[in-house]
């Protein structure tokens, strides 16, 4: 959000925001979840993109970072979770058609990934 402009949320941003809406996790866990759900390829999310999107979403106030309660074997990890503003932005994005129709990702696959993450976030693991 530089120069008073609202940052455009890309497909990787929205996928990551959707994952964080389920539960707070750190960047490494985001990468693992993308692999587990076979989302990485169709959404165009590389490992560096995950961290770029996390920083972008945090700077926009859509997520916040906290300390992890898990014992870390290496450097301390920041756990990211959505803010009320982030949940609102995600909800707005899921209702808009323009971000799905102006991208090169198949709309159906995008819907399936969000549907899966949204249904899991409601306690349907």
C-alpha positions as CSV (number, residue, x, y, z in Angstrom):
1,X,0.0,0.0,0.0
2,X,2.4,2.6,-1.2
3,X,1.5,6.1,-2.3
4,X,-2.0,5.7,-1.0
5,X,-2.7,2.8,-3.4
6,X,-4.3,-0.4,-2.2
7,X,-2.0,-3.4,-2.9
8,X,-3.6,-5.7,-5.5
9,X,-4.0,-9.2,-4.1
10,X,-2.6,-11.8,-6.4
11,X,-3.6,-15.4,-6.6
12,X,-0.6,-16.4,-4.4
13,X,-1.6,-13.8,-1.9
14,X,-5.2,-15.0,-1.8
15,X,-4.2,-18.7,-1.5
16,X,-1.9,-17.8,1.4
17,X,-4.5,-15.6,3.0
18,X,-7.0,-18.5,2.8
19,X,-4.6,-20.9,4.5
20,X,-4.0,-18.4,7.3
21,X,-7.7,-17.9,7.7
22,X,-7.9,-21.6,8.8
23,X,-5.3,-21.3,11.5
24,X,-2.2,-19.4,12.4
25,X,0.9,-21.0,10.9
26,X,4.5,-20.0,10.0
27,X,6.0,-19.7,6.5
28,X,7.5,-23.2,6.5
29,X,4.1,-24.7,7.4
30,X,2.5,-22.7,4.6
31,X,5.0,-24.3,2.1
32,X,4.2,-27.8,3.5
33,X,0.5,-27.2,3.2
34,X,0.8,-26.0,-0.4
35,X,2.7,-29.2,-1.2
36,X,0.2,-31.4,0.7
37,X,-2.8,-29.9,-1.1
38,X,-1.0,-29.9,-4.5
39,X,-1.7,-26.1,-4.9
40,X,1.8,-24.8,-5.6
41,X,1.9,-25.4,-9.4
42,X,-1.5,-24.2,-10.5
43,X,-1.4,-21.2,-8.2
44,X,2.2,-20.2,-9.3
45,X,3.5,-20.1,-5.7
46,X,7.3,-20.7,-5.4
47,X,8.9,-21.0,-2.0
48,X,10.3,-17.4,-2.2
49,X,6.8,-16.2,-3.2
50,X,5.4,-17.5,0.1
51,X,7.7,-15.2,2.1
52,X,7.2,-12.3,-0.3
53,X,3.4,-12.6,0.1
54,X,3.6,-13.0,3.9
55,X,5.5,-9.7,4.1
56,X,3.2,-8.0,1.6
57,X,0.1,-9.2,3.5
58,X,1.6,-8.1,6.8
59,X,2.5,-4.7,5.5
60,X,-1.1,-4.3,4.3
61,X,-2.4,-5.2,7.7
62,X,-4.2,-8.3,6.4
63,X,-2.2,-10.6,8.6
64,X,-0.2,-10.2,11.8
65,X,2.8,-12.1,13.1
66,X,3.2,-13.5,16.6
67,X,5.6,-15.8,18.3
68,X,5.3,-19.5,18.0
69,X,4.6,-21.6,21.1
70,X,6.4,-24.6,19.4
71,X,10.0,-25.2,20.4
72,X,12.2,-24.2,17.5
73,X,15.1,-26.4,16.5
74,X,16.5,-23.4,14.6
75,X,15.7,-19.7,14.4
76,X,12.5,-18.5,16.0
77,X,9.5,-18.7,13.7
78,X,6.8,-16.1,13.4
79,X,3.3,-17.5,13.3
80,X,1.0,-15.5,11.0
81,X,-2.7,-15.2,11.3
82,X,-5.3,-13.2,9.6
83,X,-6.6,-9.9,11.0
84,X,-10.3,-8.8,10.8
85,X,-9.2,-6.7,7.8
86,X,-7.6,-9.8,6.2
87,X,-10.7,-11.9,6.6
88,X,-12.8,-9.1,5.1
89,X,-10.4,-8.8,2.1
90,X,-10.5,-12.6,1.6
91,X,-14.3,-12.6,1.8
92,X,-14.5,-9.7,-0.7
93,X,-12.1,-11.5,-3.1
94,X,-14.0,-14.7,-3.0
95,X,-17.1,-12.9,-4.0
96,X,-15.5,-11.0,-6.9
97,X,-15.2,-12.5,-10.3
98,X,-12.6,-10.2,-11.8
99,X,-9.5,-11.7,-10.0
100,X,-10.4,-15.2,-11.3
101,X,-11.2,-14.1,-14.9
102,X,-8.1,-12.0,-15.4
103,X,-5.5,-14.6,-14.5
104,X,-4.1,-17.5,-16.4
105,X,-5.0,-20.0,-13.6
106,X,-8.1,-22.2,-14.3
107,X,-11.1,-20.8,-12.5
108,X,-12.3,-24.2,-11.5
109,X,-9.0,-25.2,-9.8
110,X,-8.9,-21.9,-8.0
111,X,-12.5,-22.5,-6.7
112,X,-11.7,-26.1,-5.6
113,X,-8.6,-25.0,-3.6
114,X,-10.5,-22.2,-1.9
115,X,-13.5,-24.4,-1.3
116,X,-11.3,-27.1,0.3
117,X,-9.5,-24.6,2.5
118,X,-12.8,-22.9,3.5
119,X,-14.5,-26.1,4.4
120,X,-11.5,-27.3,6.4
121,X,-11.5,-24.0,8.2
122,X,-15.0,-24.6,9.4
123,X,-13.9,-27.8,11.3
124,X,-14.4,-30.3,8.4
125,X,-10.9,-31.8,8.3
